[in-house]
């Protein structure tokens, strides 16, 4: 087979220089060779593309987790009073209050979306705030769930308030 391919390439070079045509068998052999090369390349690249898509999906989960978790935790660190329940946190500051809750899988602050709806890319969030074993620390537990596949990732963020908090947990 190797000798035939070598002679085929030699004949192709000769035909190109003499302007003669190719036989049907020669054209079919070249088509089969290109098809084999295409199948081989596809077999090599396909797993890499799947790995890239999976890494990209994990990066999206992590981006959502970090942004939501850090937003809630940074506000919690400045609060002087907090009232929490699942997917709800009311925080008092010197002269104002902030309420974080979840509506339709999106984080809201005082009833206004914190991030645009396309930020979540088909995923929903939920959160809880619990006192950490080493008080006065709190743990902000954020969960992201894909609406299509149901895949869930969670992460906890530690928050140590700057002031002593009066904690009311429901």
Z-matrix of the N, CA and C atoms (Angstrom, degrees):
N
C 1 1.449
C 2 1.534 1 110.46
N 3 1.353 2 114.77 1 -40.18
C 4 1.459 3 119.39 2 -178.38
C 5 1.528 4 110.66 3 -63.43
N 6 1.324 5 114.95 4 -40.78
C 7 1.464 6 119.12 5 179.69
C 8 1.525 7 110.79 6 -65.78
N 9 1.336 8 115.71 7 -36.76
C 10 1.463 9 119.29 8 -179.76
C 11 1.532 10 110.74 9 -66.65
N 12 1.339 11 116.28 10 -42.43
C 13 1.473 12 120.47 11 179.17
C 14 1.522 13 109.31 12 -63.55
N 15 1.355 14 117.03 13 -40.40
C 16 1.455 15 120.68 14 179.14
C 17 1.534 16 110.91 15 -62.46
N 18 1.336 17 114.69 16 -45.06
C 19 1.472 18 118.07 17 179.93
C 20 1.519 19 110.59 18 -67.41
N 21 1.340 20 116.71 19 -32.71
C 22 1.468 21 120.53 20 178.31
C 23 1.519 22 110.16 21 -63.43
N 24 1.331 23 116.65 22 -45.54
C 25 1.469 24 119.68 23 179.80
C 26 1.530 25 110.80 24 -65.97
N 27 1.356 26 115.97 25 -36.34
C 28 1.458 27 119.13 26 177.19
C 29 1.526 28 109.96 27 -63.54
N 30 1.328 29 116.83 28 -42.68
C 31 1.465 30 120.97 29 179.59
C 32 1.531 31 111.07 30 -66.57
N 33 1.352 32 116.65 31 -37.84
C 34 1.471 33 120.05 32 177.86
C 35 1.521 34 109.27 33 -60.15
N 36 1.329 35 117.81 34 -45.13
C 37 1.464 36 120.38 35 178.53
C 38 1.532 37 111.47 36 -61.59
N 39 1.324 38 115.55 37 -40.86
C 40 1.466 39 119.01 38 178.50
C 41 1.526 40 110.94 39 -65.65
N 42 1.332 41 116.25 40 -42.58
C 43 1.467 42 120.16 41 -179.03
C 44 1.520 43 111.06 42 -65.09
N 45 1.305 44 116.45 43 -36.95
C 46 1.453 45 118.98 44 179.03
C 47 1.528 46 110.88 45 -65.92
N 48 1.333 47 115.88 46 -36.24
C 49 1.466 48 118.25 47 -178.51
C 50 1.531 49 112.06 48 -79.72
N 51 1.346 50 118.44 49 -26.57
C 52 1.467 51 121.03 50 -179.01
C 53 1.522 52 113.20 51 -100.96
N 54 1.348 53 116.64 52 -1.21
C 55 1.468 54 122.18 53 177.92
C 56 1.528 55 112.70 54 64.42
N 57 1.344 56 118.92 55 24.19
C 58 1.450 57 121.72 56 175.55
C 59 1.525 58 109.38 57 -85.99
N 60 1.306 59 117.61 58 163.57
C 61 1.461 60 122.69 59 -179.75
C 62 1.516 61 112.24 60 -86.24
N 63 1.333 62 116.05 61 -179.13
C 64 1.461 63 123.67 62 178.82
C 65 1.518 64 108.84 63 -111.79
N 66 1.312 65 115.36 64 153.09
C 67 1.463 66 118.26 65 175.95
C 68 1.524 67 108.41 66 -81.28
N 69 1.319 68 116.11 67 163.39
C 70 1.459 69 121.40 68 179.48
C 71 1.522 70 110.82 69 -62.68
N 72 1.317 71 117.36 70 -38.05
C 73 1.464 72 121.28 71 179.30
C 74 1.527 73 110.20 72 -63.02
N 75 1.307 74 117.33 73 -42.49
C 76 1.467 75 120.34 74 179.21
C 77 1.529 76 111.26 75 -63.52
N 78 1.298 77 116.63 76 -41.88
C 79 1.470 78 120.18 77 178.64
C 80 1.526 79 110.22 78 -64.79
N 81 1.332 80 117.83 79 -41.93
C 82 1.472 81 121.09 80 178.92
C 83 1.518 82 111.49 81 -64.64
N 84 1.329 83 117.66 82 -40.63
C 85 1.465 84 120.69 83 178.27
C 86 1.523 85 110.62 84 -62.09
N 87 1.307 86 117.14 85 -43.62
C 88 1.470 87 120.45 86 178.35
C 89 1.532 88 110.17 87 -62.99
N 90 1.328 89 117.16 88 -41.84
C 91 1.476 90 120.13 89 178.78
C 92 1.523 91 111.09 90 -62.55
N 93 1.345 92 116.88 91 -41.70
C 94 1.470 93 120.61 92 178.57
C 95 1.525 94 110.11 93 -64.35
N 96 1.334 95 117.00 94 -42.20
C 97 1.470 96 119.65 95 178.21
C 98 1.525 97 111.78 96 -61.60
N 99 1.320 98 117.13 97 -44.38
C 100 1.467 99 119.87 98 178.03
C 101 1.526 100 111.39 99 -64.72
N 102 1.324 101 117.32 100 -36.30
C 103 1.467 102 120.81 101 177.27
C 104 1.518 103 110.71 102 -64.96
N 105 1.324 104 118.06 103 -42.67
C 106 1.468 105 121.08 104 177.29
C 107 1.521 106 111.41 105 -62.94
N 108 1.315 107 116.17 106 -41.90
C 109 1.466 108 119.61 107 177.62
C 110 1.532 109 110.14 108 -62.97
N 111 1.322 110 117.76 109 -42.71
C 112 1.472 111 121.38 110 179.81
C 113 1.522 112 111.10 111 -63.58
N 114 1.334 113 117.85 112 -42.20
C 115 1.473 114 121.36 113 178.66
C 116 1.520 115 110.23 114 -63.78
N 117 1.325 116 116.96 115 -42.40
C 118 1.467 117 121.10 116 179.30
C 119 1.527 118 111.18 117 -63.14
N 120 1.303 119 116.76 118 -46.34
C 121 1.468 120 120.68 119 179.63
C 122 1.525 121 110.21 120 -63.00
N 123 1.326 122 117.08 121 -41.68
C 124 1.464 123 120.60 122 178.70
C 125 1.522 124 111.07 123 -63.15
N 126 1.332 125 116.72 124 -42.05
C 127 1.467 126 120.54 125 178.93
C 128 1.525 127 111.60 126 -63.64
N 129 1.307 128 117.27 127 -31.36
C 130 1.468 129 120.69 128 179.33
C 131 1.523 130 111.24 129 -79.05
N 132 1.323 131 117.26 130 -42.06
C 133 1.462 132 121.39 131 -173.48
C 134 1.535 133 112.87 132 -80.02
N 135 1.312 134 117.72 133 -32.21
C 136 1.469 135 121.32 134 -175.03
C 137 1.531 136 113.25 135 -55.78
N 138 1.337 137 120.74 136 -49.08
C 139 1.467 138 119.59 137 177.59
C 140 1.531 139 112.77 138 -61.35
N 141 1.338 140 116.49 139 -34.66
C 142 1.466 141 119.58 140 178.56
C 143 1.529 142 111.12 141 -65.83
N 144 1.322 143 116.54 142 -39.68
C 145 1.460 144 120.03 143 178.53
C 146 1.524 145 111.17 144 -66.05
N 147 1.342 146 117.02 145 -38.95
C 148 1.471 147 119.88 146 177.06
C 149 1.531 148 110.51 147 -64.96
N 150 1.329 149 116.95 148 -41.32
C 151 1.467 150 120.36 149 178.29
C 152 1.524 151 110.71 150 -64.26
N 153 1.319 152 117.23 151 -40.55
C 154 1.462 153 121.16 152 177.30
C 155 1.526 154 110.90 153 -62.70
N 156 1.334 155 117.21 154 -43.87
C 157 1.469 156 120.68 155 179.54
C 158 1.527 157 110.23 156 -62.82
N 159 1.333 158 117.66 157 -40.46
C 160 1.467 159 121.30 158 179.57
C 161 1.538 160 110.30 159 -66.77
N 162 1.324 161 117.22 160 -42.88
C 163 1.467 162 120.35 161 178.39
C 164 1.520 163 110.76 162 -63.54
N 165 1.320 164 117.30 163 -38.41
C 166 1.455 165 121.43 164 178.10
C 167 1.531 166 110.76 165 -65.34
N 168 1.334 167 116.84 166 -40.24
C 169 1.467 168 120.62 167 178.98
C 170 1.530 169 110.74 168 -64.84
N 171 1.327 170 116.95 169 -42.68
C 172 1.464 171 120.71 170 178.35
C 173 1.525 172 110.28 171 -63.99
N 174 1.330 173 117.31 172 -38.73
C 175 1.468 174 120.58 173 177.40
C 176 1.526 175 110.84 174 -62.97
N 177 1.331 176 117.82 175 -38.07
C 178 1.467 177 120.76 176 177.20
C 179 1.527 178 110.85 177 -64.16
N 180 1.347 179 117.45 178 -44.26
C 181 1.467 180 120.84 179 176.65
C 182 1.527 181 110.03 180 -58.22
N 183 1.334 182 116.51 181 -47.94
C 184 1.467 183 120.49 182 -177.89
C 185 1.526 184 111.86 183 -63.11
N 186 1.334 185 117.35 184 -38.87
C 187 1.464 186 120.42 185 178.93
C 188 1.537 187 110.04 186 -62.38
N 189 1.321 188 116.62 187 -44.54
C 190 1.467 189 120.40 188 179.98
C 191 1.522 190 109.91 189 -65.67
N 192 1.330 191 116.97 190 -47.04
C 193 1.467 192 120.66 191 179.18
C 194 1.521 193 111.20 192 -56.56
N 195 1.331 194 116.86 193 -50.40
C 196 1.467 195 120.52 194 -176.86
C 197 1.525 196 112.44 195 -64.18
N 198 1.315 197 117.99 196 -43.85
C 199 1.462 198 120.00 197 -178.82
C 200 1.525 199 111.78 198 -66.23
N 201 1.317 200 117.77 199 -46.22
C 202 1.464 201 120.76 200 -179.57
C 203 1.529 202 110.37 201 -67.68
N 204 1.344 203 116.69 202 -47.87
C 205 1.467 204 120.46 203 -178.65
C 206 1.514 205 112.81 204 -61.99
N 207 1.321 206 117.59 205 -44.81
C 208 1.466 207 120.51 206 -179.85
C 209 1.524 208 112.22 207 -69.76
N 210 1.328 209 118.18 208 -32.60
C 211 1.468 210 120.78 209 177.23
C 212 1.527 211 110.20 210 -63.33
N 213 1.331 212 116.39 211 -48.45
C 214 1.468 213 119.91 212 -179.19
C 215 1.535 214 110.29 213 -67.84
N 216 1.336 215 116.98 214 -45.32
C 217 1.471 216 120.59 215 -177.28
C 218 1.525 217 111.97 216 -63.29
N 219 1.333 218 118.14 217 -40.42
C 220 1.468 219 119.20 218 -178.80
C 221 1.526 220 111.08 219 -67.52
N 222 1.324 221 117.55 220 -34.91
C 223 1.467 222 119.32 221 175.35
C 224 1.527 223 110.63 222 -70.42
N 225 1.306 224 117.19 223 -38.82
C 226 1.467 225 121.54 224 179.65
C 227 1.525 226 111.38 225 -61.97
N 228 1.330 227 116.68 226 -36.02
C 229 1.467 228 119.99 227 -178.51
C 230 1.526 229 111.98 228 -65.94
N 231 1.326 230 118.31 229 -22.27
C 232 1.458 231 121.26 230 -178.04
C 233 1.533 232 113.09 231 -101.05
N 234 1.326 233 116.96 232 -2.74
C 235 1.467 234 120.64 233 -175.92
C 236 1.520 235 111.21 234 -78.42
N 237 1.332 236 115.03 235 150.12
C 238 1.464 237 120.40 236 175.65
C 239 1.520 238 111.40 237 -104.07
N 240 1.333 239 116.94 238 -14.19
C 241 1.461 240 121.90 239 178.76
C 242 1.527 241 106.92 240 -151.76
N 243 1.312 242 115.90 241 143.17
C 244 1.469 243 119.02 242 -179.19
C 245 1.518 244 110.18 243 -141.64
N 246 1.326 245 114.66 244 140.89
C 247 1.457 246 122.43 245 173.30
C 248 1.529 247 105.85 246 -127.49
N 249 1.341 248 117.02 247 125.30
C 250 1.460 249 119.60 248 -174.16
C 251 1.521 250 111.94 249 -129.17
N 252 1.320 251 113.97 250 152.83
C 253 1.459 252 124.61 251 170.01
C 254 1.523 253 105.51 252 -151.42
N 255 1.327 254 118.34 253 179.39
C 256 1.464 255 120.00 254 177.65
C 257 1.516 256 109.85 255 -61.79
N 258 1.317 257 116.21 256 129.27
C 259 1.474 258 123.55 257 178.91
C 260 1.528 259 112.88 258 57.68
N 261 1.337 260 116.90 259 27.82
C 262 1.464 261 120.55 260 179.79
C 263 1.527 262 108.45 261 -151.07
N 264 1.326 263 116.44 262 135.91
C 265 1.457 264 121.80 263 174.01
C 266 1.517 265 108.61 264 -149.61
N 267 1.314 266 116.36 265 124.17
C 268 1.457 267 121.88 266 175.46
C 269 1.525 268 106.94 267 -110.37
N 270 1.331 269 115.79 268 123.62
C 271 1.457 270 121.14 269 -176.84
C 272 1.516 271 109.61 270 -121.76
N 273 1.316 272 114.81 271 133.17
C 274 1.463 273 120.60 272 176.88
C 275 1.525 274 108.95 273 -100.82
N 276 1.317 275 114.05 274 137.62
C 277 1.455 276 121.48 275 174.27
C 278 1.518 277 106.79 276 -115.39
N 279 1.301 278 119.66 277 -171.03
C 280 1.463 279 121.67 278 -176.73
C 281 1.521 280 112.51 279 -51.47
N 282 1.315 281 116.82 280 -53.55
C 283 1.463 282 118.64 281 -175.70
C 284 1.529 283 113.01 282 -129.10
N 285 1.302 284 117.04 283 11.21
C 286 1.460 285 118.99 284 -178.44
C 287 1.519 286 110.00 285 -146.15
N 288 1.321 287 114.94 286 171.37
C 289 1.453 288 119.61 287 176.16
C 290 1.527 289 108.96 288 -132.53
N 291 1.301 290 115.00 289 155.29
C 292 1.461 291 122.20 290 178.25
C 293 1.520 292 107.23 291 -130.77
N 294 1.318 293 114.92 292 135.15
C 295 1.460 294 120.74 293 176.79
C 296 1.520 295 108.44 294 -117.94
N 297 1.319 296 115.59 295 120.77
C 298 1.462 297 121.38 296 173.10
C 299 1.516 298 107.38 297 -102.67
N 300 1.328 299 116.12 298 132.43
C 301 1.453 300 121.01 299 173.49
C 302 1.523 301 109.21 300 -149.35
N 303 1.336 302 115.68 301 175.14
C 304 1.456 303 121.32 302 -179.73
C 305 1.518 304 108.42 303 -116.52
N 306 1.320 305 116.44 304 127.92
C 307 1.463 306 122.18 305 175.01
C 308 1.525 307 107.83 306 -129.96
N 309 1.306 308 116.42 307 126.15
C 310 1.467 309 122.38 308 -178.63
C 311 1.530 310 111.95 309 54.11
N 312 1.338 311 116.97 310 36.30
C 313 1.454 312 121.13 311 177.54
C 314 1.516 313 115.04 312 77.49
N 315 1.337 314 117.75 313 9.36
C 316 1.459 315 122.42 314 -178.25
C 317 1.524 316 110.39 315 -118.89
N 318 1.320 317 116.56 316 143.72
C 319 1.459 318 121.58 317 178.56
C 320 1.516 319 110.48 318 -74.56
N 321 1.332 320 114.97 319 132.49
C 322 1.461 321 120.92 320 176.48
C 323 1.515 322 109.29 321 -122.16
N 324 1.321 323 114.58 322 144.71
C 325 1.467 324 121.78 323 175.32
C 326 1.512 325 105.91 324 -122.48
N 327 1.320 326 116.32 325 115.70
C 328 1.468 327 123.25 326 -176.14
C 329 1.535 328 111.43 327 53.75
N 330 1.336 329 116.09 328 39.73
C 331 1.460 330 121.14 329 176.25
C 332 1.518 331 115.67 330 80.85
N 333 1.326 332 117.60 331 3.55
C 334 1.465 333 122.06 332 -179.50
C 335 1.526 334 108.04 333 -116.17
N 336 1.343 335 116.08 334 136.15
C 337 1.465 336 119.73 335 178.95
C 338 1.523 337 110.60 336 -57.91
N 339 1.326 338 116.07 337 132.35
C 340 1.460 339 120.82 338 177.53
C 341 1.535 340 110.01 339 -77.46
N 342 1.328 341 116.03 340 -40.00
C 343 1.459 342 122.17 341 179.44
C 344 1.526 343 108.48 342 -122.22
N 345 1.318 344 116.30 343 149.02
C 346 1.465 345 120.87 344 179.30
C 347 1.532 346 109.93 345 -60.15
N 348 1.334 347 117.66 346 151.93
C 349 1.471 348 120.24 347 -178.37
C 350 1.536 349 113.42 348 -56.75
N 351 1.329 350 118.94 349 -34.78
C 352 1.467 351 120.04 350 -179.40
C 353 1.533 352 112.47 351 -74.14
N 354 1.326 353 118.13 352 -8.95
C 355 1.460 354 122.15 353 176.53
C 356 1.527 355 110.57 354 -61.76
N 357 1.331 356 117.65 355 -34.95
C 358 1.464 357 122.34 356 -174.06
C 359 1.530 358 113.04 357 -81.03
N 360 1.324 359 118.92 358 -15.57
C 361 1.470 360 124.15 359 174.83
C 362 1.531 361 112.35 360 47.39
N 363 1.332 362 116.15 361 52.42
C 364 1.458 363 120.56 362 176.84
C 365 1.514 364 114.59 363 76.11
N 366 1.304 365 117.09 364 23.32
C 367 1.469 366 121.68 365 179.30
C 368 1.528 367 109.33 366 -123.75
N 369 1.331 368 116.05 367 155.99
C 370 1.462 369 122.40 368 178.50
C 371 1.520 370 108.79 369 -118.60
N 372 1.320 371 115.23 370 151.30
C 373 1.467 372 119.31 371 178.63
C 374 1.526 373 109.79 372 -117.37
N 375 1.325 374 114.24 373 160.02
C 376 1.458 375 122.23 374 168.83
C 377 1.531 376 105.81 375 -147.78
N 378 1.334 377 115.81 376 158.78
C 379 1.464 378 118.06 377 178.97
C 380 1.520 379 110.30 378 -149.72
N 381 1.317 380 114.48 379 155.98
C 382 1.462 381 122.65 380 171.21
C 383 1.525 382 106.87 381 -137.07
N 384 1.315 383 115.19 382 153.05
C 385 1.467 384 120.76 383 175.02
C 386 1.513 385 106.61 384 -123.69
N 387 1.324 386 115.85 385 123.87
C 388 1.458 387 120.38 386 -178.66
C 389 1.523 388 109.19 387 -129.79
N 390 1.334 389 116.31 388 148.26
C 391 1.471 390 118.06 389 174.52
C 392 1.521 391 109.73 390 -64.57
N 393 1.303 392 116.09 391 137.55
C 394 1.461 393 121.09 392 178.27
C 395 1.515 394 109.02 393 -79.33
N 396 1.334 395 117.86 394 159.01
C 397 1.469 396 119.82 395 178.32
C 398 1.529 397 112.38 396 -57.21
N 399 1.341 398 117.87 397 -33.93
C 400 1.462 399 121.60 398 178.17
C 401 1.524 400 107.82 399 -96.49
N 402 1.332 401 117.09 400 84.82
C 403 1.463 402 120.00 401 -178.47
C 404 1.514 403 108.36 402 -64.69
N 405 1.273 404 123.06 403 150.44
C 406 1.456 405 129.25 404 12.68
C 407 1.524 406 113.97 405 -90.29
N 408 1.324 407 118.38 406 19.10
C 409 1.459 408 120.20 407 -179.22
C 410 1.521 409 111.42 408 -70.09
N 411 1.332 410 114.30 409 154.36
C 412 1.456 411 121.63 410 175.12
C 413 1.525 412 108.02 411 -126.47
N 414 1.321 413 116.03 412 153.91
C 415 1.450 414 121.79 413 173.39
C 416 1.513 415 108.72 414 -112.48
N 417 1.323 416 115.43 415 125.00
C 418 1.461 417 121.77 416 174.16
C 419 1.528 418 105.43 417 -97.22
N 420 1.323 419 116.84 418 109.38
C 421 1.459 420 122.48 419 -179.24
C 422 1.521 421 108.54 420 -97.86
N 423 1.325 422 117.21 421 116.67
C 424 1.462 423 122.50 422 -178.30
C 425 1.527 424 108.25 423 -113.85
N 426 1.331 425 115.37 424 136.26
C 427 1.461 426 121.86 425 177.90
C 428 1.519 427 108.63 426 -124.64
N 429 1.338 428 116.37 427 134.00
C 430 1.462 429 122.53 428 175.77
C 431 1.523 430 106.96 429 -116.27
N 432 1.341 431 116.07 430 129.99
C 433 1.460 432 121.94 431 -179.62
C 434 1.522 433 109.52 432 -125.53
N 435 1.322 434 116.49 433 132.13
C 436 1.462 435 121.18 434 176.63
C 437 1.524 436 108.49 435 -73.98
N 438 1.331 437 116.80 436 129.26
C 439 1.454 438 120.55 437 179.71
C 440 1.523 439 111.95 438 -70.11
N 441 1.335 440 117.86 439 -25.03
C 442 1.461 441 120.19 440 -177.00
C 443 1.530 442 112.65 441 -92.47
N 444 1.321 443 118.20 442 -45.73
C 445 1.463 444 120.36 443 -175.43
C 446 1.524 445 113.43 444 -99.23
N 447 1.326 446 118.04 445 -17.41
C 448 1.459 447 120.63 446 -178.66
C 449 1.517 448 114.08 447 79.92
N 450 1.326 449 118.56 448 4.31
C 451 1.467 450 122.61 449 178.72
C 452 1.522 451 108.64 450 -66.74
N 453 1.332 452 115.72 451 136.01
C 454 1.460 453 121.21 452 -176.01
C 455 1.518 454 110.25 453 -125.82
N 456 1.325 455 116.23 454 137.22
C 457 1.458 456 122.92 455 172.30
C 458 1.526 457 107.58 456 -129.10
N 459 1.322 458 116.39 457 142.76
C 460 1.459 459 121.72 458 -179.56
C 461 1.520 460 109.68 459 -132.38
N 462 1.315 461 114.38 460 155.33
C 463 1.456 462 120.34 461 176.42
C 464 1.522 463 108.26 462 -154.74
N 465 1.326 464 115.96 463 149.69
C 466 1.461 465 121.77 464 177.51
C 467 1.520 466 109.71 465 -111.84
N 468 1.323 467 114.85 466 143.12
C 469 1.461 468 122.44 467 179.15
C 470 1.519 469 107.83 468 -123.70
N 471 1.318 470 116.17 469 127.50
C 472 1.456 471 120.66 470 179.09
C 473 1.523 472 109.76 471 -83.94
N 474 1.320 473 114.81 472 139.84
C 475 1.462 474 120.11 473 177.61
C 476 1.516 475 108.47 474 -136.40
N 477 1.318 476 115.58 475 123.86
C 478 1.456 477 120.50 476 176.86
C 479 1.520 478 107.34 477 -110.34
N 480 1.328 479 116.97 478 111.36
C 481 1.467 480 120.31 479 -178.87
C 482 1.526 481 111.32 480 -61.50
N 483 1.326 482 113.75 481 146.95
C 484 1.461 483 119.47 482 177.86
C 485 1.523 484 110.83 483 -74.96
N 486 1.333 485 116.73 484 -26.67
C 487 1.455 486 123.23 485 178.98
C 488 1.520 487 109.08 486 -115.02
N 489 1.328 488 117.02 487 161.67
C 490 1.456 489 120.41 488 175.35
C 491 1.520 490 108.42 489 -71.74
N 492 1.303 491 117.09 490 124.32
C 493 1.460 492 122.02 491 -175.46
C 494 1.524 493 111.24 492 -96.77
N 495 1.313 494 113.54 493 138.86
C 496 1.450 495 119.86 494 167.81
C 497 1.518 496 106.22 495 -87.86
N 498 1.325 497 117.31 496 112.23
C 499 1.474 498 122.10 497 -171.11
C 500 1.515 499 110.36 498 -101.08
N 501 1.313 500 116.72 499 128.10
C 502 1.462 501 122.00 500 172.95
C 503 1.516 502 107.17 501 -122.77
N 504 1.329 503 116.86 502 110.80
C 505 1.464 504 121.46 503 -179.56
C 506 1.510 505 109.03 504 -108.07
N 507 1.317 506 115.66 505 132.77
C 508 1.484 507 120.85 506 178.19
C 509 1.487 508 109.96 507 -100.97
